[in-house]
Amino acid sequence: MDLTPLGDTKEPWTGLPIPMNNTEEALYRACTTIKLGNGEKAMFWQDNWLNGRAPKDVAPDCYKLARQKNDKVAPALQMGGWMLGLNRINTDRELHQFIDLWTQVQEV
């Protein structure tokens, strides 16, 4: 039996899910930024990897339209996968949010 901890950390709880209610999750997200490596772990829409913010906070109306809400950053960026569902944009507000988000994503 291999008891080697996951990753670089020695904490035995690494990799276990952390139960949080919506308020706790919002507080955690507000206090946490993600340093993006290869994009295989960070969640595209939910994590604060984009200039210290989560894309769903940059473009909440686009998040509602998005089809791939649980993609990691790397697959979401491949061939614009994060934009699936955004062809349904039909308001000026949604369009402005999309342009803002698209511009920031292009800088990554």
C-alpha positions as CSV (number, residue, x, y, z in Angstrom):
1,M,0.0,0.0,0.0
2,D,1.4,3.3,-1.1
3,L,0.9,6.1,1.5
4,T,2.8,8.7,-0.5
5,P,0.8,12.0,-0.4
6,L,-0.6,13.5,-3.6
7,G,1.4,16.3,-5.3
8,D,3.9,18.4,-3.4
9,T,2.1,18.5,-0.1
10,K,2.3,16.2,2.8
11,E,-1.2,16.8,4.2
12,P,-3.2,13.5,4.1
13,W,-6.4,15.4,3.2
14,T,-5.0,16.6,-0.1
15,G,-7.4,15.8,-2.9
16,L,-10.4,15.2,-0.7
17,P,-13.6,17.1,-1.5
18,I,-14.3,20.0,0.9
19,P,-18.0,20.3,1.8
20,M,-19.1,24.0,1.6
21,N,-22.4,25.8,1.5
22,N,-22.9,28.7,-1.0
23,T,-21.9,31.4,1.5
24,E,-18.7,29.5,2.4
25,E,-17.8,28.9,-1.2
26,A,-18.3,32.6,-2.1
27,L,-16.1,33.6,0.8
28,Y,-13.4,31.1,-0.3
29,R,-13.6,32.4,-3.9
30,A,-13.3,36.0,-2.7
31,C,-10.2,35.3,-0.7
32,T,-8.4,33.0,-3.2
33,T,-6.6,33.5,-6.5
34,I,-5.3,30.8,-8.7
35,K,-1.8,30.8,-10.2
36,L,-2.5,29.1,-13.5
37,G,0.0,26.5,-14.6
38,N,-1.0,24.2,-17.4
39,G,-4.7,24.7,-16.8
40,E,-5.5,21.1,-16.0
41,K,-6.7,21.7,-12.4
42,A,-8.4,25.1,-12.3
43,M,-12.0,25.3,-13.2
44,F,-12.6,27.7,-16.2
45,W,-15.8,29.4,-15.0
46,Q,-15.6,29.0,-11.2
47,D,-12.0,29.6,-10.1
48,N,-10.3,33.0,-9.7
49,W,-7.6,32.4,-12.4
50,L,-8.4,35.3,-14.7
51,N,-6.6,38.4,-13.4
52,G,-7.7,37.3,-9.9
53,R,-11.3,36.8,-10.8
54,A,-13.5,33.9,-11.9
55,P,-14.9,34.2,-15.4
56,K,-18.4,33.7,-14.0
57,D,-18.0,36.9,-12.0
58,V,-16.6,38.8,-15.1
59,A,-19.4,37.7,-17.3
60,P,-22.3,36.4,-15.2
61,D,-24.8,36.5,-18.0
62,C,-22.5,34.6,-20.3
63,Y,-22.0,32.0,-17.5
64,K,-25.8,31.4,-17.5
65,L,-25.7,30.7,-21.2
66,A,-22.5,28.5,-21.2
67,R,-22.9,24.8,-21.7
68,Q,-19.6,23.6,-20.4
69,K,-19.7,25.0,-16.8
70,N,-17.4,22.4,-15.3
71,D,-14.5,22.4,-17.7
72,K,-11.0,22.9,-16.6
73,V,-9.1,25.9,-18.1
74,A,-7.0,23.9,-20.5
75,P,-9.8,22.1,-22.3
76,A,-12.0,25.2,-22.2
77,L,-9.4,27.3,-24.0
78,Q,-8.7,24.7,-26.7
79,M,-10.5,25.8,-29.8
80,G,-12.7,28.2,-27.8
81,G,-14.6,25.4,-26.0
82,W,-15.6,27.9,-23.2
83,M,-17.8,29.6,-25.7
84,L,-20.2,26.7,-26.3
85,G,-23.7,28.0,-25.8
86,L,-22.7,31.6,-26.1
87,N,-24.1,31.8,-29.6
88,R,-27.4,32.4,-27.8
89,I,-26.2,35.9,-26.8
90,N,-29.0,38.3,-27.6
91,T,-28.7,41.4,-25.4
92,D,-26.2,44.3,-25.3
93,R,-25.3,43.4,-21.8
94,E,-24.4,39.8,-22.7
95,L,-22.5,41.0,-25.7
96,H,-20.4,43.5,-23.6
97,Q,-19.7,40.9,-21.0
98,F,-18.6,38.4,-23.7
99,I,-16.3,41.0,-25.3
100,D,-14.7,41.8,-21.9
101,L,-14.2,38.2,-21.0
102,W,-12.9,37.3,-24.5
103,T,-10.4,40.1,-24.3
104,Q,-9.1,39.0,-20.9
105,V,-8.9,35.3,-22.0
106,Q,-6.9,36.3,-25.1
107,E,-4.2,37.7,-22.8
108,V,-3.7,34.3,-21.1
